[in-house]
Amino acid sequence: MRALILVDVQNDFCPGGALAVPDGDAVVEPINRLAREAPFVVATRDCHPEDHGSFAEQGGPWPVHCVDGSVGAELHPRLERDLVDVVLDKGQAPDREGYSGFEATELERLLREHDVDTVDIAGLALDYCVKATALDARRAGLNVVVHRGATRAVEVKPGDAERAVDELRAAGVEIVE
């Protein structure tokens, strides 16, 4: 069976958010189209405690974002929530970023329970959490398809998106538009 993993389609990663991905909200409509066709949909949410180690004020690289209980941590309002079967929070350990949807969550167990052998992945951001989730899905033995038209990258350094795509392809991830 196939499943769709929606990675971190949250307010803080969209325009106006604390860690906005350029054109981050442009992924919402393509994701809704994918979700309408998917038999099982899991959405991950980056969801940090207020003192998370990834925050610049704690010595990390990022501004404060996706704090548990904040509006920024909520899924984007145009995401069709009725299409999402399960929402999993990640990044809750204060000393680890938790980029991957598999890290310290029940994602792998849920996929196994639903006899999933192929995952389609979309969301934010391609060069961080989407990439980490896709690589962990491959390590878990799953076939992985990343939908490039339903992702956007942070691009901290120019070319990060293409480097991420190259790394994903090298790991056996299929990239489709």
Chimera marker file (.cmm) of the C-alpha trace (Angstrom):
<marker_set name="trace">
<marker id="1" x="0.000" y="0.000" z="0.000" r="1" g="1" b="0" radius="0.5"/>
<marker id="2" x="1.025" y="3.614" z="-0.511" r="1" g="1" b="0" radius="0.5"/>
<marker id="3" x="0.954" y="6.383" z="2.063" r="1" g="1" b="0" radius="0.5"/>
<marker id="4" x="1.447" y="10.117" z="1.789" r="1" g="1" b="0" radius="0.5"/>
<marker id="5" x="3.662" y="11.836" z="4.344" r="1" g="1" b="0" radius="0.5"/>
<marker id="6" x="3.100" y="15.580" z="4.646" r="1" g="1" b="0" radius="0.5"/>
<marker id="7" x="6.140" y="17.121" z="6.277" r="1" g="1" b="0" radius="0.5"/>
<marker id="8" x="5.732" y="20.231" z="8.437" r="1" g="1" b="0" radius="0.5"/>
<marker id="9" x="3.141" y="22.186" z="6.433" r="1" g="1" b="0" radius="0.5"/>
<marker id="10" x="2.913" y="24.684" z="9.281" r="1" g="1" b="0" radius="0.5"/>
<marker id="11" x="2.312" y="28.392" z="9.704" r="1" g="1" b="0" radius="0.5"/>
<marker id="12" x="5.845" y="29.175" z="10.901" r="1" g="1" b="0" radius="0.5"/>
<marker id="13" x="7.306" y="27.716" z="7.687" r="1" g="1" b="0" radius="0.5"/>
<marker id="14" x="5.031" y="29.780" z="5.434" r="1" g="1" b="0" radius="0.5"/>
<marker id="15" x="5.193" y="33.492" z="4.516" r="1" g="1" b="0" radius="0.5"/>
<marker id="16" x="4.847" y="35.611" z="7.645" r="1" g="1" b="0" radius="0.5"/>
<marker id="17" x="6.056" y="32.766" z="9.863" r="1" g="1" b="0" radius="0.5"/>
<marker id="18" x="9.051" y="32.751" z="12.171" r="1" g="1" b="0" radius="0.5"/>
<marker id="19" x="11.127" y="30.541" z="9.840" r="1" g="1" b="0" radius="0.5"/>
<marker id="20" x="9.385" y="31.144" z="6.529" r="1" g="1" b="0" radius="0.5"/>
<marker id="21" x="10.424" y="28.987" z="3.591" r="1" g="1" b="0" radius="0.5"/>
<marker id="22" x="10.292" y="31.032" z="0.362" r="1" g="1" b="0" radius="0.5"/>
<marker id="23" x="6.900" y="30.328" z="-1.258" r="1" g="1" b="0" radius="0.5"/>
<marker id="24" x="6.198" y="27.789" z="1.484" r="1" g="1" b="0" radius="0.5"/>
<marker id="25" x="2.452" y="28.202" z="1.187" r="1" g="1" b="0" radius="0.5"/>
<marker id="26" x="2.632" y="27.299" z="-2.521" r="1" g="1" b="0" radius="0.5"/>
<marker id="27" x="2.827" y="23.631" z="-1.487" r="1" g="1" b="0" radius="0.5"/>
<marker id="28" x="-0.646" y="23.566" z="0.066" r="1" g="1" b="0" radius="0.5"/>
<marker id="29" x="-2.792" y="23.132" z="-3.056" r="1" g="1" b="0" radius="0.5"/>
<marker id="30" x="-0.548" y="20.478" z="-4.670" r="1" g="1" b="0" radius="0.5"/>
<marker id="31" x="-0.516" y="18.655" z="-1.331" r="1" g="1" b="0" radius="0.5"/>
<marker id="32" x="-4.300" y="18.764" z="-1.077" r="1" g="1" b="0" radius="0.5"/>
<marker id="33" x="-4.511" y="17.220" z="-4.564" r="1" g="1" b="0" radius="0.5"/>
<marker id="34" x="-2.107" y="14.436" z="-3.570" r="1" g="1" b="0" radius="0.5"/>
<marker id="35" x="-3.973" y="13.820" z="-0.303" r="1" g="1" b="0" radius="0.5"/>
<marker id="36" x="-7.304" y="13.402" z="-2.100" r="1" g="1" b="0" radius="0.5"/>
<marker id="37" x="-5.831" y="10.399" z="-3.937" r="1" g="1" b="0" radius="0.5"/>
<marker id="38" x="-3.875" y="8.850" z="-1.061" r="1" g="1" b="0" radius="0.5"/>
<marker id="39" x="-5.266" y="5.866" z="0.871" r="1" g="1" b="0" radius="0.5"/>
<marker id="40" x="-3.415" y="6.852" z="4.083" r="1" g="1" b="0" radius="0.5"/>
<marker id="41" x="-2.102" y="10.319" z="4.974" r="1" g="1" b="0" radius="0.5"/>
<marker id="42" x="0.236" y="11.192" z="7.835" r="1" g="1" b="0" radius="0.5"/>
<marker id="43" x="1.190" y="14.797" z="8.603" r="1" g="1" b="0" radius="0.5"/>
<marker id="44" x="4.212" y="15.636" z="10.723" r="1" g="1" b="0" radius="0.5"/>
<marker id="45" x="4.457" y="18.797" z="12.785" r="1" g="1" b="0" radius="0.5"/>
<marker id="46" x="7.667" y="20.368" z="14.011" r="1" g="1" b="0" radius="0.5"/>
<marker id="47" x="6.686" y="21.005" z="17.618" r="1" g="1" b="0" radius="0.5"/>
<marker id="48" x="9.331" y="22.351" z="19.995" r="1" g="1" b="0" radius="0.5"/>
<marker id="49" x="9.424" y="23.261" z="23.676" r="1" g="1" b="0" radius="0.5"/>
<marker id="50" x="10.098" y="26.963" z="24.374" r="1" g="1" b="0" radius="0.5"/>
<marker id="51" x="13.746" y="26.291" z="25.272" r="1" g="1" b="0" radius="0.5"/>
<marker id="52" x="14.580" y="24.031" z="22.328" r="1" g="1" b="0" radius="0.5"/>
<marker id="53" x="18.278" y="23.631" z="21.612" r="1" g="1" b="0" radius="0.5"/>
<marker id="54" x="17.889" y="24.474" z="17.916" r="1" g="1" b="0" radius="0.5"/>
<marker id="55" x="16.847" y="28.046" z="18.741" r="1" g="1" b="0" radius="0.5"/>
<marker id="56" x="19.501" y="30.759" z="18.334" r="1" g="1" b="0" radius="0.5"/>
<marker id="57" x="18.910" y="31.986" z="21.893" r="1" g="1" b="0" radius="0.5"/>
<marker id="58" x="19.934" y="28.491" z="23.077" r="1" g="1" b="0" radius="0.5"/>
<marker id="59" x="22.991" y="28.392" z="20.796" r="1" g="1" b="0" radius="0.5"/>
<marker id="60" x="21.281" y="26.693" z="17.842" r="1" g="1" b="0" radius="0.5"/>
<marker id="61" x="21.061" y="27.817" z="14.218" r="1" g="1" b="0" radius="0.5"/>
<marker id="62" x="17.357" y="28.748" z="13.964" r="1" g="1" b="0" radius="0.5"/>
<marker id="63" x="15.031" y="31.474" z="15.211" r="1" g="1" b="0" radius="0.5"/>
<marker id="64" x="12.338" y="30.431" z="17.685" r="1" g="1" b="0" radius="0.5"/>
<marker id="65" x="9.739" y="28.539" z="15.631" r="1" g="1" b="0" radius="0.5"/>
<marker id="66" x="6.920" y="26.001" z="15.944" r="1" g="1" b="0" radius="0.5"/>
<marker id="67" x="6.689" y="26.267" z="19.720" r="1" g="1" b="0" radius="0.5"/>
<marker id="68" x="4.232" y="23.722" z="21.095" r="1" g="1" b="0" radius="0.5"/>
<marker id="69" x="0.801" y="25.334" z="21.471" r="1" g="1" b="0" radius="0.5"/>
<marker id="70" x="1.596" y="28.370" z="19.304" r="1" g="1" b="0" radius="0.5"/>
<marker id="71" x="-0.226" y="29.457" z="16.144" r="1" g="1" b="0" radius="0.5"/>
<marker id="72" x="3.067" y="28.988" z="14.289" r="1" g="1" b="0" radius="0.5"/>
<marker id="73" x="3.097" y="25.285" z="15.161" r="1" g="1" b="0" radius="0.5"/>
<marker id="74" x="-0.383" y="24.732" z="13.707" r="1" g="1" b="0" radius="0.5"/>
<marker id="75" x="-0.885" y="23.149" z="10.304" r="1" g="1" b="0" radius="0.5"/>
<marker id="76" x="-1.489" y="25.644" z="7.502" r="1" g="1" b="0" radius="0.5"/>
<marker id="77" x="-5.161" y="26.721" z="7.493" r="1" g="1" b="0" radius="0.5"/>
<marker id="78" x="-5.671" y="25.825" z="3.808" r="1" g="1" b="0" radius="0.5"/>
<marker id="79" x="-4.444" y="22.272" z="4.318" r="1" g="1" b="0" radius="0.5"/>
<marker id="80" x="-7.527" y="20.044" z="4.074" r="1" g="1" b="0" radius="0.5"/>
<marker id="81" x="-7.310" y="18.473" z="7.529" r="1" g="1" b="0" radius="0.5"/>
<marker id="82" x="-10.157" y="16.034" z="6.895" r="1" g="1" b="0" radius="0.5"/>
<marker id="83" x="-7.827" y="14.273" z="4.424" r="1" g="1" b="0" radius="0.5"/>
<marker id="84" x="-5.177" y="13.697" z="7.125" r="1" g="1" b="0" radius="0.5"/>
<marker id="85" x="-5.503" y="10.403" z="8.996" r="1" g="1" b="0" radius="0.5"/>
<marker id="86" x="-2.790" y="10.967" z="11.620" r="1" g="1" b="0" radius="0.5"/>
<marker id="87" x="-0.790" y="13.970" z="12.851" r="1" g="1" b="0" radius="0.5"/>
<marker id="88" x="2.560" y="13.226" z="14.508" r="1" g="1" b="0" radius="0.5"/>
<marker id="89" x="4.591" y="15.788" z="16.445" r="1" g="1" b="0" radius="0.5"/>
<marker id="90" x="8.364" y="15.690" z="16.128" r="1" g="1" b="0" radius="0.5"/>
<marker id="91" x="11.286" y="17.721" z="17.435" r="1" g="1" b="0" radius="0.5"/>
<marker id="92" x="10.084" y="17.616" z="21.018" r="1" g="1" b="0" radius="0.5"/>
<marker id="93" x="13.354" y="16.532" z="22.629" r="1" g="1" b="0" radius="0.5"/>
<marker id="94" x="14.988" y="19.806" z="23.748" r="1" g="1" b="0" radius="0.5"/>
<marker id="95" x="18.498" y="18.656" z="22.847" r="1" g="1" b="0" radius="0.5"/>
<marker id="96" x="17.855" y="17.342" z="19.296" r="1" g="1" b="0" radius="0.5"/>
<marker id="97" x="16.482" y="19.077" z="16.215" r="1" g="1" b="0" radius="0.5"/>
<marker id="98" x="14.443" y="16.120" z="14.992" r="1" g="1" b="0" radius="0.5"/>
<marker id="99" x="14.333" y="16.920" z="11.280" r="1" g="1" b="0" radius="0.5"/>
<marker id="100" x="13.031" y="13.479" z="10.277" r="1" g="1" b="0" radius="0.5"/>
<marker id="101" x="9.423" y="12.419" z="10.692" r="1" g="1" b="0" radius="0.5"/>
<marker id="102" x="10.796" y="9.045" z="11.803" r="1" g="1" b="0" radius="0.5"/>
<marker id="103" x="12.922" y="10.388" z="14.670" r="1" g="1" b="0" radius="0.5"/>
<marker id="104" x="11.335" y="9.714" z="18.076" r="1" g="1" b="0" radius="0.5"/>
<marker id="105" x="7.840" y="9.252" z="16.585" r="1" g="1" b="0" radius="0.5"/>
<marker id="106" x="5.497" y="6.366" z="15.819" r="1" g="1" b="0" radius="0.5"/>
<marker id="107" x="5.717" y="6.910" z="12.052" r="1" g="1" b="0" radius="0.5"/>
<marker id="108" x="7.503" y="3.686" z="11.140" r="1" g="1" b="0" radius="0.5"/>
<marker id="109" x="5.162" y="1.612" z="13.328" r="1" g="1" b="0" radius="0.5"/>
<marker id="110" x="2.089" y="3.240" z="11.755" r="1" g="1" b="0" radius="0.5"/>
<marker id="111" x="3.351" y="2.583" z="8.249" r="1" g="1" b="0" radius="0.5"/>
<marker id="112" x="4.102" y="-1.057" z="9.076" r="1" g="1" b="0" radius="0.5"/>
<marker id="113" x="0.646" y="-1.499" z="10.664" r="1" g="1" b="0" radius="0.5"/>
<marker id="114" x="-0.923" y="-0.282" z="7.414" r="1" g="1" b="0" radius="0.5"/>
<marker id="115" x="1.301" y="-2.553" z="5.268" r="1" g="1" b="0" radius="0.5"/>
<marker id="116" x="2.821" y="0.458" z="3.530" r="1" g="1" b="0" radius="0.5"/>
<marker id="117" x="5.647" y="-0.338" z="1.135" r="1" g="1" b="0" radius="0.5"/>
<marker id="118" x="5.781" y="2.990" z="-0.740" r="1" g="1" b="0" radius="0.5"/>
<marker id="119" x="5.635" y="6.512" z="0.646" r="1" g="1" b="0" radius="0.5"/>
<marker id="120" x="4.996" y="9.693" z="-1.267" r="1" g="1" b="0" radius="0.5"/>
<marker id="121" x="6.512" y="12.688" z="0.499" r="1" g="1" b="0" radius="0.5"/>
<marker id="122" x="5.714" y="16.391" z="0.199" r="1" g="1" b="0" radius="0.5"/>
<marker id="123" x="6.038" y="19.458" z="2.402" r="1" g="1" b="0" radius="0.5"/>
<marker id="124" x="8.622" y="21.721" z="3.991" r="1" g="1" b="0" radius="0.5"/>
<marker id="125" x="11.501" y="22.104" z="3.740" r="1" g="1" b="0" radius="0.5"/>
<marker id="126" x="13.024" y="20.034" z="0.957" r="1" g="1" b="0" radius="0.5"/>
<marker id="127" x="16.619" y="20.570" z="2.070" r="1" g="1" b="0" radius="0.5"/>
<marker id="128" x="15.996" y="19.721" z="5.735" r="1" g="1" b="0" radius="0.5"/>
<marker id="129" x="12.949" y="17.853" z="7.051" r="1" g="1" b="0" radius="0.5"/>
<marker id="130" x="11.675" y="16.464" z="3.735" r="1" g="1" b="0" radius="0.5"/>
<marker id="131" x="15.159" y="15.173" z="2.913" r="1" g="1" b="0" radius="0.5"/>
<marker id="132" x="15.698" y="13.660" z="6.372" r="1" g="1" b="0" radius="0.5"/>
<marker id="133" x="12.283" y="11.978" z="6.326" r="1" g="1" b="0" radius="0.5"/>
<marker id="134" x="12.846" y="10.562" z="2.834" r="1" g="1" b="0" radius="0.5"/>
<marker id="135" x="16.294" y="9.209" z="3.729" r="1" g="1" b="0" radius="0.5"/>
<marker id="136" x="14.952" y="7.571" z="6.898" r="1" g="1" b="0" radius="0.5"/>
<marker id="137" x="12.088" y="6.044" z="4.900" r="1" g="1" b="0" radius="0.5"/>
<marker id="138" x="14.665" y="4.494" z="2.557" r="1" g="1" b="0" radius="0.5"/>
<marker id="139" x="16.637" y="3.206" z="5.553" r="1" g="1" b="0" radius="0.5"/>
<marker id="140" x="13.395" y="1.617" z="6.781" r="1" g="1" b="0" radius="0.5"/>
<marker id="141" x="13.233" y="-0.306" z="3.498" r="1" g="1" b="0" radius="0.5"/>
<marker id="142" x="10.435" y="1.687" z="1.898" r="1" g="1" b="0" radius="0.5"/>
<marker id="143" x="10.124" y="2.837" z="-1.680" r="1" g="1" b="0" radius="0.5"/>
<marker id="144" x="10.145" y="6.632" z="-1.601" r="1" g="1" b="0" radius="0.5"/>
<marker id="145" x="8.803" y="9.230" z="-4.028" r="1" g="1" b="0" radius="0.5"/>
<marker id="146" x="9.382" y="12.927" z="-3.314" r="1" g="1" b="0" radius="0.5"/>
<marker id="147" x="6.986" y="15.264" z="-5.101" r="1" g="1" b="0" radius="0.5"/>
<marker id="148" x="9.219" y="18.202" z="-6.049" r="1" g="1" b="0" radius="0.5"/>
<marker id="149" x="6.278" y="20.409" z="-7.048" r="1" g="1" b="0" radius="0.5"/>
<marker id="150" x="4.823" y="19.994" z="-3.558" r="1" g="1" b="0" radius="0.5"/>
<marker id="151" x="8.000" y="20.969" z="-1.700" r="1" g="1" b="0" radius="0.5"/>
<marker id="152" x="10.027" y="24.131" z="-1.231" r="1" g="1" b="0" radius="0.5"/>
<marker id="153" x="13.533" y="24.602" z="0.154" r="1" g="1" b="0" radius="0.5"/>
<marker id="154" x="14.992" y="26.947" z="2.761" r="1" g="1" b="0" radius="0.5"/>
<marker id="155" x="18.178" y="27.382" z="0.678" r="1" g="1" b="0" radius="0.5"/>
<marker id="156" x="20.346" y="28.688" z="3.518" r="1" g="1" b="0" radius="0.5"/>
<marker id="157" x="23.137" y="28.384" z="0.948" r="1" g="1" b="0" radius="0.5"/>
<marker id="158" x="22.424" y="28.770" z="-2.768" r="1" g="1" b="0" radius="0.5"/>
<marker id="159" x="22.102" y="25.335" z="-4.355" r="1" g="1" b="0" radius="0.5"/>
<marker id="160" x="20.955" y="23.540" z="-1.183" r="1" g="1" b="0" radius="0.5"/>
<marker id="161" x="17.780" y="22.354" z="-2.918" r="1" g="1" b="0" radius="0.5"/>
<marker id="162" x="19.623" y="20.769" z="-5.829" r="1" g="1" b="0" radius="0.5"/>
<marker id="163" x="22.199" y="19.213" z="-3.505" r="1" g="1" b="0" radius="0.5"/>
<marker id="164" x="19.327" y="17.720" z="-1.499" r="1" g="1" b="0" radius="0.5"/>
<marker id="165" x="17.749" y="16.309" z="-4.674" r="1" g="1" b="0" radius="0.5"/>
<marker id="166" x="21.102" y="14.817" z="-5.713" r="1" g="1" b="0" radius="0.5"/>
<marker id="167" x="21.528" y="13.207" z="-2.278" r="1" g="1" b="0" radius="0.5"/>
<marker id="168" x="18.004" y="11.802" z="-2.389" r="1" g="1" b="0" radius="0.5"/>
<marker id="169" x="18.481" y="10.356" z="-5.873" r="1" g="1" b="0" radius="0.5"/>
<marker id="170" x="21.790" y="8.789" z="-4.809" r="1" g="1" b="0" radius="0.5"/>
<marker id="171" x="19.909" y="7.070" z="-1.955" r="1" g="1" b="0" radius="0.5"/>
<marker id="172" x="17.360" y="5.596" z="-4.362" r="1" g="1" b="0" radius="0.5"/>
<marker id="173" x="14.583" y="8.131" z="-3.840" r="1" g="1" b="0" radius="0.5"/>
<marker id="174" x="12.447" y="8.828" z="-6.894" r="1" g="1" b="0" radius="0.5"/>
<marker id="175" x="11.935" y="12.537" z="-7.576" r="1" g="1" b="0" radius="0.5"/>
<marker id="176" x="8.841" y="13.534" z="-9.541" r="1" g="1" b="0" radius="0.5"/>
<marker id="177" x="7.390" y="16.932" z="-10.342" r="1" g="1" b="0" radius="0.5"/>
<link id1="1" id2="2" r="1" g="1" b="0" radius="0.2"/>
<link id1="2" id2="3" r="1" g="1" b="0" radius="0.2"/>
<link id1="3" id2="4" r="1" g="1" b="0" radius="0.2"/>
<link id1="4" id2="5" r="1" g="1" b="0" radius="0.2"/>
<link id1="5" id2="6" r="1" g="1" b="0" radius="0.2"/>
<link id1="6" id2="7" r="1" g="1" b="0" radius="0.2"/>
<link id1="7" id2="8" r="1" g="1" b="0" radius="0.2"/>
<link id1="8" id2="9" r="1" g="1" b="0" radius="0.2"/>
<link id1="9" id2="10" r="1" g="1" b="0" radius="0.2"/>
<link id1="10" id2="11" r="1" g="1" b="0" radius="0.2"/>
<link id1="11" id2="12" r="1" g="1" b="0" radius="0.2"/>
<link id1="12" id2="13" r="1" g="1" b="0" radius="0.2"/>
<link id1="13" id2="14" r="1" g="1" b="0" radius="0.2"/>
<link id1="14" id2="15" r="1" g="1" b="0" radius="0.2"/>
<link id1="15" id2="16" r="1" g="1" b="0" radius="0.2"/>
<link id1="16" id2="17" r="1" g="1" b="0" radius="0.2"/>
<link id1="17" id2="18" r="1" g="1" b="0" radius="0.2"/>
<link id1="18" id2="19" r="1" g="1" b="0" radius="0.2"/>
<link id1="19" id2="20" r="1" g="1" b="0" radius="0.2"/>
<link id1="20" id2="21" r="1" g="1" b="0" radius="0.2"/>
<link id1="21" id2="22" r="1" g="1" b="0" radius="0.2"/>
<link id1="22" id2="23" r="1" g="1" b="0" radius="0.2"/>
<link id1="23" id2="24" r="1" g="1" b="0" radius="0.2"/>
<link id1="24" id2="25" r="1" g="1" b="0" radius="0.2"/>
<link id1="25" id2="26" r="1" g="1" b="0" radius="0.2"/>
<link id1="26" id2="27" r="1" g="1" b="0" radius="0.2"/>
<link id1="27" id2="28" r="1" g="1" b="0" radius="0.2"/>
<link id1="28" id2="29" r="1" g="1" b="0" radius="0.2"/>
<link id1="29" id2="30" r="1" g="1" b="0" radius="0.2"/>
<link id1="30" id2="31" r="1" g="1" b="0" radius="0.2"/>
<link id1="31" id2="32" r="1" g="1" b="0" radius="0.2"/>
<link id1="32" id2="33" r="1" g="1" b="0" radius="0.2"/>
<link id1="33" id2="34" r="1" g="1" b="0" radius="0.2"/>
<link id1="34" id2="35" r="1" g="1" b="0" radius="0.2"/>
<link id1="35" id2="36" r="1" g="1" b="0" radius="0.2"/>
<link id1="36" id2="37" r="1" g="1" b="0" radius="0.2"/>
<link id1="37" id2="38" r="1" g="1" b="0" radius="0.2"/>
<link id1="38" id2="39" r="1" g="1" b="0" radius="0.2"/>
<link id1="39" id2="40" r="1" g="1" b="0" radius="0.2"/>
<link id1="40" id2="41" r="1" g="1" b="0" radius="0.2"/>
<link id1="41" id2="42" r="1" g="1" b="0" radius="0.2"/>
<link id1="42" id2="43" r="1" g="1" b="0" radius="0.2"/>
<link id1="43" id2="44" r="1" g="1" b="0" radius="0.2"/>
<link id1="44" id2="45" r="1" g="1" b="0" radius="0.2"/>
<link id1="45" id2="46" r="1" g="1" b="0" radius="0.2"/>
<link id1="46" id2="47" r="1" g="1" b="0" radius="0.2"/>
<link id1="47" id2="48" r="1" g="1" b="0" radius="0.2"/>
<link id1="48" id2="49" r="1" g="1" b="0" radius="0.2"/>
<link id1="49" id2="50" r="1" g="1" b="0" radius="0.2"/>
<link id1="50" id2="51" r="1" g="1" b="0" radius="0.2"/>
<link id1="51" id2="52" r="1" g="1" b="0" radius="0.2"/>
<link id1="52" id2="53" r="1" g="1" b="0" radius="0.2"/>
<link id1="53" id2="54" r="1" g="1" b="0" radius="0.2"/>
<link id1="54" id2="55" r="1" g="1" b="0" radius="0.2"/>
<link id1="55" id2="56" r="1" g="1" b="0" radius="0.2"/>
<link id1="56" id2="57" r="1" g="1" b="0" radius="0.2"/>
<link id1="57" id2="58" r="1" g="1" b="0" radius="0.2"/>
<link id1="58" id2="59" r="1" g="1" b="0" radius="0.2"/>
<link id1="59" id2="60" r="1" g="1" b="0" radius="0.2"/>
<link id1="60" id2="61" r="1" g="1" b="0" radius="0.2"/>
<link id1="61" id2="62" r="1" g="1" b="0" radius="0.2"/>
<link id1="62" id2="63" r="1" g="1" b="0" radius="0.2"/>
<link id1="63" id2="64" r="1" g="1" b="0" radius="0.2"/>
<link id1="64" id2="65" r="1" g="1" b="0" radius="0.2"/>
<link id1="65" id2="66" r="1" g="1" b="0" radius="0.2"/>
<link id1="66" id2="67" r="1" g="1" b="0" radius="0.2"/>
<link id1="67" id2="68" r="1" g="1" b="0" radius="0.2"/>
<link id1="68" id2="69" r="1" g="1" b="0" radius="0.2"/>
<link id1="69" id2="70" r="1" g="1" b="0" radius="0.2"/>
<link id1="70" id2="71" r="1" g="1" b="0" radius="0.2"/>
<link id1="71" id2="72" r="1" g="1" b="0" radius="0.2"/>
<link id1="72" id2="73" r="1" g="1" b="0" radius="0.2"/>
<link id1="73" id2="74" r="1" g="1" b="0" radius="0.2"/>
<link id1="74" id2="75" r="1" g="1" b="0" radius="0.2"/>
<link id1="75" id2="76" r="1" g="1" b="0" radius="0.2"/>
<link id1="76" id2="77" r="1" g="1" b="0" radius="0.2"/>
<link id1="77" id2="78" r="1" g="1" b="0" radius="0.2"/>
<link id1="78" id2="79" r="1" g="1" b="0" radius="0.2"/>
<link id1="79" id2="80" r="1" g="1" b="0" radius="0.2"/>
<link id1="80" id2="81" r="1" g="1" b="0" radius="0.2"/>
<link id1="81" id2="82" r="1" g="1" b="0" radius="0.2"/>
<link id1="82" id2="83" r="1" g="1" b="0" radius="0.2"/>
<link id1="83" id2="84" r="1" g="1" b="0" radius="0.2"/>
<link id1="84" id2="85" r="1" g="1" b="0" radius="0.2"/>
<link id1="85" id2="86" r="1" g="1" b="0" radius="0.2"/>
<link id1="86" id2="87" r="1" g="1" b="0" radius="0.2"/>
<link id1="87" id2="88" r="1" g="1" b="0" radius="0.2"/>
<link id1="88" id2="89" r="1" g="1" b="0" radius="0.2"/>
<link id1="89" id2="90" r="1" g="1" b="0" radius="0.2"/>
<link id1="90" id2="91" r="1" g="1" b="0" radius="0.2"/>
<link id1="91" id2="92" r="1" g="1" b="0" radius="0.2"/>
<link id1="92" id2="93" r="1" g="1" b="0" radius="0.2"/>
<link id1="93" id2="94" r="1" g="1" b="0" radius="0.2"/>
<link id1="94" id2="95" r="1" g="1" b="0" radius="0.2"/>
<link id1="95" id2="96" r="1" g="1" b="0" radius="0.2"/>
<link id1="96" id2="97" r="1" g="1" b="0" radius="0.2"/>
<link id1="97" id2="98" r="1" g="1" b="0" radius="0.2"/>
<link id1="98" id2="99" r="1" g="1" b="0" radius="0.2"/>
<link id1="99" id2="100" r="1" g="1" b="0" radius="0.2"/>
<link id1="100" id2="101" r="1" g="1" b="0" radius="0.2"/>
<link id1="101" id2="102" r="1" g="1" b="0" radius="0.2"/>
<link id1="102" id2="103" r="1" g="1" b="0" radius="0.2"/>
<link id1="103" id2="104" r="1" g="1" b="0" radius="0.2"/>
<link id1="104" id2="105" r="1" g="1" b="0" radius="0.2"/>
<link id1="105" id2="106" r="1" g="1" b="0" radius="0.2"/>
<link id1="106" id2="107" r="1" g="1" b="0" radius="0.2"/>
<link id1="107" id2="108" r="1" g="1" b="0" radius="0.2"/>
<link id1="108" id2="109" r="1" g="1" b="0" radius="0.2"/>
<link id1="109" id2="110" r="1" g="1" b="0" radius="0.2"/>
<link id1="110" id2="111" r="1" g="1" b="0" radius="0.2"/>
<link id1="111" id2="112" r="1" g="1" b="0" radius="0.2"/>
<link id1="112" id2="113" r="1" g="1" b="0" radius="0.2"/>
<link id1="113" id2="114" r="1" g="1" b="0" radius="0.2"/>
<link id1="114" id2="115" r="1" g="1" b="0" radius="0.2"/>
<link id1="115" id2="116" r="1" g="1" b="0" radius="0.2"/>
<link id1="116" id2="117" r="1" g="1" b="0" radius="0.2"/>
<link id1="117" id2="118" r="1" g="1" b="0" radius="0.2"/>
<link id1="118" id2="119" r="1" g="1" b="0" radius="0.2"/>
<link id1="119" id2="120" r="1" g="1" b="0" radius="0.2"/>
<link id1="120" id2="121" r="1" g="1" b="0" radius="0.2"/>
<link id1="121" id2="122" r="1" g="1" b="0" radius="0.2"/>
<link id1="122" id2="123" r="1" g="1" b="0" radius="0.2"/>
<link id1="123" id2="124" r="1" g="1" b="0" radius="0.2"/>
<link id1="124" id2="125" r="1" g="1" b="0" radius="0.2"/>
<link id1="125" id2="126" r="1" g="1" b="0" radius="0.2"/>
<link id1="126" id2="127" r="1" g="1" b="0" radius="0.2"/>
<link id1="127" id2="128" r="1" g="1" b="0" radius="0.2"/>
<link id1="128" id2="129" r="1" g="1" b="0" radius="0.2"/>
<link id1="129" id2="130" r="1" g="1" b="0" radius="0.2"/>
<link id1="130" id2="131" r="1" g="1" b="0" radius="0.2"/>
<link id1="131" id2="132" r="1" g="1" b="0" radius="0.2"/>
<link id1="132" id2="133" r="1" g="1" b="0" radius="0.2"/>
<link id1="133" id2="134" r="1" g="1" b="0" radius="0.2"/>
<link id1="134" id2="135" r="1" g="1" b="0" radius="0.2"/>
<link id1="135" id2="136" r="1" g="1" b="0" radius="0.2"/>
<link id1="136" id2="137" r="1" g="1" b="0" radius="0.2"/>
<link id1="137" id2="138" r="1" g="1" b="0" radius="0.2"/>
<link id1="138" id2="139" r="1" g="1" b="0" radius="0.2"/>
<link id1="139" id2="140" r="1" g="1" b="0" radius="0.2"/>
<link id1="140" id2="141" r="1" g="1" b="0" radius="0.2"/>
<link id1="141" id2="142" r="1" g="1" b="0" radius="0.2"/>
<link id1="142" id2="143" r="1" g="1" b="0" radius="0.2"/>
<link id1="143" id2="144" r="1" g="1" b="0" radius="0.2"/>
<link id1="144" id2="145" r="1" g="1" b="0" radius="0.2"/>
<link id1="145" id2="146" r="1" g="1" b="0" radius="0.2"/>
<link id1="146" id2="147" r="1" g="1" b="0" radius="0.2"/>
<link id1="147" id2="148" r="1" g="1" b="0" radius="0.2"/>
<link id1="148" id2="149" r="1" g="1" b="0" radius="0.2"/>
<link id1="149" id2="150" r="1" g="1" b="0" radius="0.2"/>
<link id1="150" id2="151" r="1" g="1" b="0" radius="0.2"/>
<link id1="151" id2="152" r="1" g="1" b="0" radius="0.2"/>
<link id1="152" id2="153" r="1" g="1" b="0" radius="0.2"/>
<link id1="153" id2="154" r="1" g="1" b="0" radius="0.2"/>
<link id1="154" id2="155" r="1" g="1" b="0" radius="0.2"/>
<link id1="155" id2="156" r="1" g="1" b="0" radius="0.2"/>
<link id1="156" id2="157" r="1" g="1" b="0" radius="0.2"/>
<link id1="157" id2="158" r="1" g="1" b="0" radius="0.2"/>
<link id1="158" id2="159" r="1" g="1" b="0" radius="0.2"/>
<link id1="159" id2="160" r="1" g="1" b="0" radius="0.2"/>
<link id1="160" id2="161" r="1" g="1" b="0" radius="0.2"/>
<link id1="161" id2="162" r="1" g="1" b="0" radius="0.2"/>
<link id1="162" id2="163" r="1" g="1" b="0" radius="0.2"/>
<link id1="163" id2="164" r="1" g="1" b="0" radius="0.2"/>
<link id1="164" id2="165" r="1" g="1" b="0" radius="0.2"/>
<link id1="165" id2="166" r="1" g="1" b="0" radius="0.2"/>
<link id1="166" id2="167" r="1" g="1" b="0" radius="0.2"/>
<link id1="167" id2="168" r="1" g="1" b="0" radius="0.2"/>
<link id1="168" id2="169" r="1" g="1" b="0" radius="0.2"/>
<link id1="169" id2="170" r="1" g="1" b="0" radius="0.2"/>
<link id1="170" id2="171" r="1" g="1" b="0" radius="0.2"/>
<link id1="171" id2="172" r="1" g="1" b="0" radius="0.2"/>
<link id1="172" id2="173" r="1" g="1" b="0" radius="0.2"/>
<link id1="173" id2="174" r="1" g="1" b="0" radius="0.2"/>
<link id1="174" id2="175" r="1" g="1" b="0" radius="0.2"/>
<link id1="175" id2="176" r="1" g="1" b="0" radius="0.2"/>
<link id1="176" id2="177" r="1" g="1" b="0" radius="0.2"/>
</marker_set>
